[in-house]
Amino acid sequence: MIVHEDFLKKLRAAFDLNIYEVKVWTALLSRGLATAGELSDISNVPRSRSYDVLESLEKKGFVIMKLGKPIKYIAVEPKEVIKRVKKVIQKQSERQVKSLEGIKTTNLFEEIQSLFKKGIVRVEPSSLAGSLKGRDAIYSQMDTMISNAEKSIIIATSAEGFQRKMNYLKKALERASKNKVKIRIATELTDENKKLAEKLNGIKVKNIKDIKSRFCVVDNKDVIFTVTNDKDLHENYDMAIWVNTPYFAKTLDHLFDIAWNKSK
């Protein structure tokens, strides 16, 4: 059986399999039913490894062992494999999230929190700056800032950026709003954006096309501003700078106020 290496790489990445697993699985898919020896010959996986590999694939839900002699293996339909893999990932994620949440109540968390607080007080405010590469990293830092907001949040973003931020940050923004944080968002209000804005509780959104930039300022001290244009830009190459500086934050806030007050 000839299978292109690129195809095998894609399967490995998609289903989190090692090279032997993906070779044996694709060999079985091409046959439907086969013995370990047959699959070893087809896939060029050593016979000494084929049984271990098939046992692993069986545990993961990719194959079923057929009763009888010689032992044969049946390929599970791919759409069923996807369902099974999803369930496994969901269970693992739930366990990991539960485990991480549990750390907050332990002495271990108190110790690392204490280390952080002792370290951060020694840092000059001007040193609290960093680059963020990729939209996930940018939004994660923005989510942290919004979650810790006490007084105010301002966001300037593009029409497309508004839609993305509502998908990623809506819950954090609404929690902040419930905590009496003043939130204002300046963006281009397309028809779709108007519908999204109407669903926001306690968050003011204005149609301001003149702000040709993307930034977020929280409590007049924490700032994230992007240095790239999100038009036709892959999310992995989006770049932003995070700084903790009241001087620059208040300047941005002032400029934002001017544009905000001029708009309808």
Secondary structure, DSSP 8 states (H G I E B T S, - for coil): ----HHHHHHHHHHHT--HHHHHHHHHHHHHSEEEHHHHHHHHT--HHHHHHHHHHHHHTTSEEEESSSS-EEEE--HHHHHHHHHHHHHHHHHHHHHHHHHHTTSHHHHHHHHHHHHHHTTS-GGG-EEEEESHHHHHHHHHHHHHT-SSEEEEE--HHHHHHHHHHHHHHHHHHHHTT-EEEEEE---HHHHHHHHT-SS-EEEE--S--S-EEEETTTEEEEESS--TT--GGG-EEEEEE-HHHHHHHHHHHHHHHHH--
